[in-house]
């Protein structure tokens, strides 16, 4: 609820000029909407043990699979996907490195995927995580964006992860 501002630019030469204006603001994760511009990304979180059998509430100690569905409307070079994970998710694969067509970087609060190229069409990336604590969690967004043409990007909404205690210890 900030005050609107005005930007004025005066060009004094006859030569071609280039520029950009970026607006930055803070917003609660739960209010961020999904968006797409050339690249669409969708995230599905499913307990690995119940995959394909509907959604079940996750329990501490369970393994879950995060599936990212990336759709590109054309061929893109140098695409970065940043999946902000919920605090209860601990990656099964802790080390960063090259996977099937991308470089995987495991960070404290997110998993990043770097693609040299993404061809036009649909792509699926799956990563497994362990649930390490109970509670209700909100993940961040998942974004896919061209490194050198950031106007081509897509974003998901935040995901809610509900975790209960295991039935036995």
PyMOL commands that set and color helices and strands:
alter all, ss='L'
color gray80, all
select helices_A, chain A and resi 29-31+48-50
alter helices_A, ss='H'
color red, helices_A
select strands_A, chain A and resi 35-37+39-47+58-59+63-72+76-84+89-91+97-98+103-106+110-118+121-131+135-138+142-146+153-155+160-164
alter strands_A, ss='S'
color yellow, strands_A
deselect
rebuild
show_as cartoon
